[in-house]
Amino acid sequence: MPQLWWEGRVVSSSRPKVRAALGLSAGDRLNLAGGRLVLQRPQDAVRELRRLGNAVPRTRSLVDELLAERRVAAAAE
């Protein structure tokens, strides 16, 4: 079971196995997401976001949709 040590270090007795399984190296930065520690390197998160973005059809504009939603919200205020 991992433990939180001083200076915010997370220490696990199985850390070499965990690091190897996740492809992590000493010094890799990890992400906090919604109050949870997510063992995911930033470059892997970027890869995942790009994959999600590629699923959006090129004919769809997420920016235009967001602006339209903001205009509706502003008009309702």
Biopython code that builds the backbone (N, CA, C, O; Angstrom):
import numpy as np
from Bio.PDB.StructureBuilder import StructureBuilder

atoms = [
    (1, "MET", "N", (0.845, -1.173, 0.000)),
    (1, "MET", "CA", (0.000, 0.000, 0.000)),
    (1, "MET", "C", (0.893, 1.240, 0.000)),
    (1, "MET", "O", (1.743, 1.376, 0.880)),
    (2, "PRO", "N", (0.722, 2.138, -0.958)),
    (2, "PRO", "CA", (1.546, 3.353, -0.998)),
    (2, "PRO", "C", (1.303, 4.231, 0.221)),
    (2, "PRO", "O", (0.205, 4.242, 0.778)),
    (3, "GLN", "N", (2.334, 4.970, 0.635)),
    (3, "GLN", "CA", (2.236, 5.885, 1.758)),
    (3, "GLN", "C", (2.723, 7.260, 1.321)),
    (3, "GLN", "O", (3.628, 7.383, 0.496)),
    (4, "LEU", "N", (2.100, 8.300, 1.895)),
    (4, "LEU", "CA", (2.525, 9.666, 1.631)),
    (4, "LEU", "C", (3.567, 10.045, 2.673)),
    (4, "LEU", "O", (3.293, 9.991, 3.873)),
    (5, "TRP", "N", (4.742, 10.423, 2.233)),
    (5, "TRP", "CA", (5.820, 10.815, 3.120)),
    (5, "TRP", "C", (5.979, 12.318, 3.107)),
    (5, "TRP", "O", (5.294, 13.029, 2.371)),
    (6, "TRP", "N", (6.904, 12.793, 3.943)),
    (6, "TRP", "CA", (7.173, 14.218, 4.007)),
    (6, "TRP", "C", (7.562, 14.728, 2.630)),
    (6, "TRP", "O", (8.012, 13.960, 1.780)),
    (7, "GLU", "N", (7.391, 16.001, 2.417)),
    (7, "GLU", "CA", (7.642, 16.668, 1.140)),
    (7, "GLU", "C", (6.766, 16.120, 0.024)),
    (7, "GLU", "O", (7.077, 16.300, -1.154)),
    (8, "GLY", "N", (5.659, 15.445, 0.387)),
    (8, "GLY", "CA", (4.715, 14.987, -0.619)),
    (8, "GLY", "C", (5.148, 13.785, -1.425)),
    (8, "GLY", "O", (4.570, 13.508, -2.476)),
    (9, "ARG", "N", (6.149, 13.067, -0.961)),
    (9, "ARG", "CA", (6.620, 11.895, -1.706)),
    (9, "ARG", "C", (5.697, 10.714, -1.464)),
    (9, "ARG", "O", (5.308, 10.433, -0.331)),
    (10, "VAL", "N", (5.351, 10.026, -2.547)),
    (10, "VAL", "CA", (4.547, 8.813, -2.444)),
    (10, "VAL", "C", (5.503, 7.634, -2.526)),
    (10, "VAL", "O", (6.266, 7.505, -3.484)),
    (11, "VAL", "N", (5.456, 6.776, -1.515)),
    (11, "VAL", "CA", (6.382, 5.652, -1.445)),
    (11, "VAL", "C", (5.571, 4.360, -1.374)),
    (11, "VAL", "O", (4.614, 4.243, -0.609)),
    (12, "SER", "N", (5.979, 3.406, -2.186)),
    (12, "SER", "CA", (5.303, 2.113, -2.214)),
    (12, "SER", "C", (6.354, 1.021, -2.176)),
    (12, "SER", "O", (7.401, 1.129, -2.814)),
    (13, "SER", "N", (6.067, -0.038, -1.420)),
    (13, "SER", "CA", (7.025, -1.138, -1.355)),
    (13, "SER", "C", (7.158, -1.830, -2.707)),
    (13, "SER", "O", (8.166, -2.482, -2.978)),
    (14, "SER", "N", (6.140, -1.688, -3.554)),
    (14, "SER", "CA", (6.184, -2.326, -4.871)),
    (14, "SER", "C", (6.538, -1.333, -5.967)),
    (14, "SER", "O", (6.281, -1.594, -7.142)),
    (15, "ARG", "N", (7.128, -0.193, -5.598)),
    (15, "ARG", "CA", (7.341, 0.869, -6.573)),
    (15, "ARG", "C", (8.143, 0.457, -7.806)),
    (15, "ARG", "O", (7.809, 0.925, -8.894)),
    (16, "PRO", "N", (9.174, -0.382, -7.719)),
    (16, "PRO", "CA", (9.841, -0.763, -8.973)),
    (16, "PRO", "C", (8.895, -1.491, -9.926)),
    (16, "PRO", "O", (8.938, -1.269, -11.136)),
    (17, "LYS", "N", (8.037, -2.364, -9.379)),
    (17, "LYS", "CA", (7.078, -3.077, -10.219)),
    (17, "LYS", "C", (6.054, -2.120, -10.807)),
    (17, "LYS", "O", (5.710, -2.220, -11.984)),
    (18, "VAL", "N", (5.566, -1.193, -9.989)),
    (18, "VAL", "CA", (4.571, -0.224, -10.445)),
    (18, "VAL", "C", (5.170, 0.673, -11.512)),
    (18, "VAL", "O", (4.567, 0.893, -12.562)),
    (19, "ARG", "N", (6.365, 1.190, -11.236)),
    (19, "ARG", "CA", (7.015, 2.061, -12.233)),
    (19, "ARG", "C", (7.238, 1.334, -13.540)),
    (19, "ARG", "O", (6.992, 1.893, -14.609)),
    (20, "ALA", "N", (7.694, 0.109, -13.475)),
    (20, "ALA", "CA", (7.942, -0.658, -14.698)),
    (20, "ALA", "C", (6.639, -0.911, -15.449)),
    (20, "ALA", "O", (6.596, -0.780, -16.673)),
    (21, "ALA", "N", (5.590, -1.269, -14.740)),
    (21, "ALA", "CA", (4.307, -1.555, -15.383)),
    (21, "ALA", "C", (3.723, -0.327, -16.063)),
    (21, "ALA", "O", (3.074, -0.437, -17.104)),
    (22, "LEU", "N", (3.955, 0.856, -15.472)),
    (22, "LEU", "CA", (3.401, 2.092, -16.028)),
    (22, "LEU", "C", (4.378, 2.824, -16.940)),
    (22, "LEU", "O", (4.022, 3.833, -17.550)),
    (23, "GLY", "N", (5.598, 2.327, -17.035)),
    (23, "GLY", "CA", (6.593, 3.003, -17.854)),
    (23, "GLY", "C", (7.072, 4.307, -17.250)),
    (23, "GLY", "O", (7.487, 5.214, -17.971)),
    (24, "LEU", "N", (7.016, 4.407, -15.920)),
    (24, "LEU", "CA", (7.430, 5.627, -15.220)),
    (24, "LEU", "C", (8.911, 5.569, -14.887)),
    (24, "LEU", "O", (9.472, 4.498, -14.657)),
    (25, "SER", "N", (9.526, 6.730, -14.865)),
    (25, "SER", "CA", (10.921, 6.855, -14.465)),
    (25, "SER", "C", (11.010, 7.820, -13.298)),
    (25, "SER", "O", (10.126, 8.655, -13.109)),
    (26, "ALA", "N", (12.065, 7.710, -12.518)),
    (26, "ALA", "CA", (12.286, 8.647, -11.421)),
    (26, "ALA", "C", (12.291, 10.063, -11.985)),
    (26, "ALA", "O", (12.958, 10.339, -12.981)),
    (27, "GLY", "N", (11.546, 10.955, -11.344)),
    (27, "GLY", "CA", (11.479, 12.338, -11.791)),
    (27, "GLY", "C", (10.292, 12.636, -12.688)),
    (27, "GLY", "O", (10.014, 13.806, -12.952)),
    (28, "ASP", "N", (9.568, 11.604, -13.177)),
    (28, "ASP", "CA", (8.371, 11.865, -13.970)),
    (28, "ASP", "C", (7.365, 12.614, -13.109)),
    (28, "ASP", "O", (7.228, 12.339, -11.917)),
    (29, "ARG", "N", (6.673, 13.548, -13.710)),
    (29, "ARG", "CA", (5.633, 14.289, -13.003)),
    (29, "ARG", "C", (4.310, 13.550, -13.187)),
    (29, "ARG", "O", (4.021, 13.019, -14.259)),
    (30, "LEU", "N", (3.512, 13.528, -12.114)),
    (30, "LEU", "CA", (2.222, 12.859, -12.148)),
    (30, "LEU", "C", (1.121, 13.889, -11.962)),
    (30, "LEU", "O", (1.384, 15.004, -11.512)),
    (31, "ASN", "N", (-0.097, 13.532, -12.299)),
    (31, "ASN", "CA", (-1.215, 14.470, -12.276)),
    (31, "ASN", "C", (-2.166, 14.207, -11.119)),
    (31, "ASN", "O", (-2.364, 13.063, -10.711)),
    (32, "LEU", "N", (-2.758, 15.291, -10.589)),
    (32, "LEU", "CA", (-3.863, 15.193, -9.658)),
    (32, "LEU", "C", (-5.123, 15.507, -10.441)),
    (32, "LEU", "O", (-5.185, 16.514, -11.147)),
    (33, "ALA", "N", (-6.132, 14.647, -10.319)),
    (33, "ALA", "CA", (-7.371, 14.846, -11.069)),
    (33, "ALA", "C", (-8.552, 14.626, -10.143)),
    (33, "ALA", "O", (-8.767, 13.517, -9.652)),
    (34, "GLY", "N", (-9.311, 15.675, -9.907)),
    (34, "GLY", "CA", (-10.508, 15.543, -9.088)),
    (34, "GLY", "C", (-10.245, 15.020, -7.691)),
    (34, "GLY", "O", (-11.043, 14.246, -7.162)),
    (35, "GLY", "N", (-9.143, 15.427, -7.085)),
    (35, "GLY", "CA", (-8.819, 14.978, -5.748)),
    (35, "GLY", "C", (-8.230, 13.579, -5.682)),
    (35, "GLY", "O", (-8.063, 13.019, -4.599)),
    (36, "ARG", "N", (-7.915, 13.013, -6.851)),
    (36, "ARG", "CA", (-7.317, 11.675, -6.901)),
    (36, "ARG", "C", (-5.924, 11.778, -7.492)),
    (36, "ARG", "O", (-5.668, 12.608, -8.365)),
    (37, "LEU", "N", (-5.038, 10.943, -7.019)),
    (37, "LEU", "CA", (-3.711, 10.840, -7.611)),
    (37, "LEU", "C", (-3.832, 9.893, -8.795)),
    (37, "LEU", "O", (-4.210, 8.731, -8.646)),
    (38, "VAL", "N", (-3.509, 10.405, -9.962)),
    (38, "VAL", "CA", (-3.597, 9.612, -11.187)),
    (38, "VAL", "C", (-2.180, 9.311, -11.643)),
    (38, "VAL", "O", (-1.409, 10.226, -11.933)),
    (39, "LEU", "N", (-1.840, 8.048, -11.706)),
    (39, "LEU", "CA", (-0.503, 7.663, -12.141)),
    (39, "LEU", "C", (-0.446, 7.683, -13.663)),
    (39, "LEU", "O", (-0.520, 6.650, -14.328)),
    (40, "GLN", "N", (-0.314, 8.890, -14.186)),
    (40, "GLN", "CA", (-0.279, 9.084, -15.626)),
    (40, "GLN", "C", (0.699, 10.212, -15.924)),
    (40, "GLN", "O", (0.598, 11.304, -15.366)),
    (41, "ARG", "N", (1.638, 9.932, -16.807)),
    (41, "ARG", "CA", (2.594, 10.961, -17.159)),
    (41, "ARG", "C", (1.907, 12.015, -18.030)),
    (41, "ARG", "O", (0.993, 11.689, -18.788)),
    (42, "PRO", "N", (2.344, 13.287, -17.927)),
    (42, "PRO", "CA", (1.720, 14.333, -18.734)),
    (42, "PRO", "C", (1.709, 14.011, -20.225)),
    (42, "PRO", "O", (0.725, 14.295, -20.909)),
    (43, "GLN", "N", (2.791, 13.422, -20.738)),
    (43, "GLN", "CA", (2.817, 13.122, -22.168)),
    (43, "GLN", "C", (1.767, 12.073, -22.536)),
    (43, "GLN", "O", (1.252, 12.077, -23.654)),
    (44, "ASP", "N", (1.448, 11.177, -21.602)),
    (44, "ASP", "CA", (0.392, 10.201, -21.855)),
    (44, "ASP", "C", (-0.983, 10.864, -21.823)),
    (44, "ASP", "O", (-1.868, 10.500, -22.598)),
    (45, "ALA", "N", (-1.163, 11.838, -20.927)),
    (45, "ALA", "CA", (-2.422, 12.583, -20.870)),
    (45, "ALA", "C", (-2.629, 13.366, -22.163)),
    (45, "ALA", "O", (-3.742, 13.414, -22.687)),
    (46, "VAL", "N", (-1.572, 13.978, -22.676)),
    (46, "VAL", "CA", (-1.663, 14.714, -23.939)),
    (46, "VAL", "C", (-2.036, 13.767, -25.075)),
    (46, "VAL", "O", (-2.873, 14.097, -25.915)),
    (47, "ARG", "N", (-1.420, 12.603, -25.097)),
    (47, "ARG", "CA", (-1.737, 11.611, -26.129)),
    (47, "ARG", "C", (-3.218, 11.218, -26.062)),
    (47, "ARG", "O", (-3.877, 11.080, -27.092)),
    (48, "GLU", "N", (-3.730, 11.039, -24.839)),
    (48, "GLU", "CA", (-5.135, 10.667, -24.675)),
    (48, "GLU", "C", (-6.064, 11.788, -25.136)),
    (48, "GLU", "O", (-7.069, 11.526, -25.797)),
    (49, "LEU", "N", (-5.736, 13.029, -24.792)),
    (49, "LEU", "CA", (-6.550, 14.163, -25.236)),
    (49, "LEU", "C", (-6.544, 14.300, -26.755)),
    (49, "LEU", "O", (-7.576, 14.591, -27.358)),
    (50, "ARG", "N", (-5.393, 14.092, -27.368)),
    (50, "ARG", "CA", (-5.330, 14.149, -28.832)),
    (50, "ARG", "C", (-6.179, 13.064, -29.467)),
    (50, "ARG", "O", (-6.834, 13.290, -30.484)),
    (51, "ARG", "N", (-6.164, 11.875, -28.858)),
    (51, "ARG", "CA", (-6.992, 10.780, -29.366)),
    (51, "ARG", "C", (-8.471, 11.151, -29.273)),
    (51, "ARG", "O", (-9.236, 10.908, -30.206)),
    (52, "LEU", "N", (-8.871, 11.742, -28.142)),
    (52, "LEU", "CA", (-10.252, 12.175, -27.990)),
    (52, "LEU", "C", (-10.607, 13.267, -29.000)),
    (52, "LEU", "O", (-11.699, 13.270, -29.568)),
    (53, "GLY", "N", (-9.675, 14.188, -29.212)),
    (53, "GLY", "CA", (-9.909, 15.264, -30.179)),
    (53, "GLY", "C", (-10.029, 14.748, -31.600)),
    (53, "GLY", "O", (-10.794, 15.293, -32.396)),
    (54, "ASN", "N", (-9.289, 13.714, -31.924)),
    (54, "ASN", "CA", (-9.362, 13.147, -33.270)),
    (54, "ASN", "C", (-10.707, 12.488, -33.543)),
    (54, "ASN", "O", (-11.079, 12.295, -34.701)),
    (55, "ALA", "N", (-11.443, 12.141, -32.484)),
    (55, "ALA", "CA", (-12.753, 11.519, -32.647)),
    (55, "ALA", "C", (-13.831, 12.537, -33.026)),
    (55, "ALA", "O", (-14.918, 12.154, -33.458)),
    (56, "VAL", "N", (-13.534, 13.840, -32.867)),
    (56, "VAL", "CA", (-14.494, 14.888, -33.207)),
    (56, "VAL", "C", (-14.411, 15.148, -34.715)),
    (56, "VAL", "O", (-13.329, 15.402, -35.243)),
    (57, "PRO", "N", (-15.551, 15.085, -35.404)),
    (57, "PRO", "CA", (-15.516, 15.343, -36.854)),
    (57, "PRO", "C", (-14.970, 16.736, -37.159)),
    (57, "PRO", "O", (-15.231, 17.687, -36.423)),
    (58, "ARG", "N", (-14.230, 16.847, -38.221)),
    (58, "ARG", "CA", (-13.634, 18.142, -38.595)),
    (58, "ARG", "C", (-14.692, 19.176, -38.938)),
    (58, "ARG", "O", (-14.415, 20.374, -38.897)),
    (59, "THR", "N", (-15.897, 18.739, -39.275)),
    (59, "THR", "CA", (-16.977, 19.671, -39.618)),
    (59, "THR", "C", (-17.630, 20.268, -38.375)),
    (59, "THR", "O", (-18.413, 21.212, -38.485)),
    (60, "ARG", "N", (-17.320, 19.732, -37.194)),
    (60, "ARG", "CA", (-17.894, 20.221, -35.933)),
    (60, "ARG", "C", (-16.918, 21.176, -35.271)),
    (60, "ARG", "O", (-15.732, 20.873, -35.144)),
    (61, "SER", "N", (-17.416, 22.329, -34.849)),
    (61, "SER", "CA", (-16.565, 23.314, -34.174)),
    (61, "SER", "C", (-16.922, 23.362, -32.689)),
    (61, "SER", "O", (-17.962, 23.900, -32.308)),
    (62, "LEU", "N", (-16.058, 22.802, -31.868)),
    (62, "LEU", "CA", (-16.291, 22.850, -30.427)),
    (62, "LEU", "C", (-16.197, 24.274, -29.892)),
    (62, "LEU", "O", (-16.859, 24.616, -28.912)),
    (63, "VAL", "N", (-15.388, 25.093, -30.524)),
    (63, "VAL", "CA", (-15.263, 26.502, -30.120)),
    (63, "VAL", "C", (-16.582, 27.220, -30.358)),
    (63, "VAL", "O", (-17.068, 27.939, -29.485)),
    (64, "ASP", "N", (-17.162, 27.026, -31.540)),
    (64, "ASP", "CA", (-18.445, 27.670, -31.828)),
    (64, "ASP", "C", (-19.535, 27.190, -30.875)),
    (64, "ASP", "O", (-20.372, 27.984, -30.446)),
    (65, "GLU", "N", (-19.534, 25.904, -30.541)),
    (65, "GLU", "CA", (-20.519, 25.374, -29.599)),
    (65, "GLU", "C", (-20.345, 25.990, -28.217)),
    (65, "GLU", "O", (-21.326, 26.346, -27.564)),
    (66, "LEU", "N", (-19.106, 26.115, -27.774)),
    (66, "LEU", "CA", (-18.845, 26.718, -26.466)),
    (66, "LEU", "C", (-19.283, 28.177, -26.451)),
    (66, "LEU", "O", (-19.917, 28.624, -25.496)),
    (67, "LEU", "N", (-18.951, 28.921, -27.499)),
    (67, "LEU", "CA", (-19.354, 30.325, -27.560)),
    (67, "LEU", "C", (-20.869, 30.465, -27.550)),
    (67, "LEU", "O", (-21.399, 31.357, -26.888)),
    (68, "ALA", "N", (-21.571, 29.603, -28.268)),
    (68, "ALA", "CA", (-23.034, 29.652, -28.294)),
    (68, "ALA", "C", (-23.593, 29.375, -26.900)),
    (68, "ALA", "O", (-24.521, 30.054, -26.460)),
    (69, "GLU", "N", (-23.033, 28.380, -26.198)),
    (69, "GLU", "CA", (-23.483, 28.073, -24.842)),
    (69, "GLU", "C", (-23.247, 29.256, -23.908)),
    (69, "GLU", "O", (-24.101, 29.580, -23.082)),
    (70, "ARG", "N", (-22.096, 29.897, -24.040)),
    (70, "ARG", "CA", (-21.779, 31.055, -23.186)),
    (70, "ARG", "C", (-22.718, 32.219, -23.468)),
    (70, "ARG", "O", (-23.126, 32.925, -22.546)),
    (71, "ARG", "N", (-23.064, 32.424, -24.741)),
    (71, "ARG", "CA", (-23.985, 33.511, -25.087)),
    (71, "ARG", "C", (-25.361, 33.252, -24.488)),
    (71, "ARG", "O", (-25.997, 34.177, -23.983)),
    (72, "VAL", "N", (-25.829, 32.006, -24.537)),
    (72, "VAL", "CA", (-27.125, 31.658, -23.959)),
    (72, "VAL", "C", (-27.089, 31.884, -22.451)),
    (72, "VAL", "O", (-28.031, 32.438, -21.886)),
    (73, "ALA", "N", (-26.017, 31.462, -21.799)),
    (73, "ALA", "CA", (-25.891, 31.637, -20.344)),
    (73, "ALA", "C", (-25.845, 33.119, -19.983)),
    (73, "ALA", "O", (-26.456, 33.534, -18.998)),
    (74, "ALA", "N", (-25.124, 33.922, -20.770)),
    (74, "ALA", "CA", (-25.011, 35.350, -20.497)),
    (74, "ALA", "C", (-26.365, 36.047, -20.693)),
    (74, "ALA", "O", (-26.712, 36.957, -19.940)),
    (75, "ALA", "N", (-27.110, 35.623, -21.688)),
    (75, "ALA", "CA", (-28.421, 36.220, -21.943)),
    (75, "ALA", "C", (-29.416, 35.875, -20.842)),
    (75, "ALA", "O", (-30.342, 36.639, -20.569)),
    (76, "ALA", "N", (-29.219, 34.718, -20.212)),
    (76, "ALA", "CA", (-30.133, 34.295, -19.145)),
    (76, "ALA", "C", (-29.857, 35.015, -17.829)),
    (76, "ALA", "O", (-30.694, 34.985, -16.927)),
    (77, "GLU", "N", (-28.711, 35.654, -17.704)),
    (77, "GLU", "CA", (-28.359, 36.341, -16.448)),
    (77, "GLU", "C", (-29.097, 37.636, -16.276)),
    (77, "GLU", "O", (-28.909, 38.325, -15.273)),
]
sb = StructureBuilder()
sb.init_structure("model")
sb.init_model(0)
sb.init_chain("A")
sb.init_seg("    ")
for serial, (resi, resn, name, xyz) in enumerate(atoms, 1):
    if name == "N":
        sb.init_residue(resn, " ", resi, " ")
    sb.init_atom(name, np.array(xyz, "f"), 0.0, 1.0, " ", f" {name:<3s}", serial, name[0])
structure = sb.get_structure()
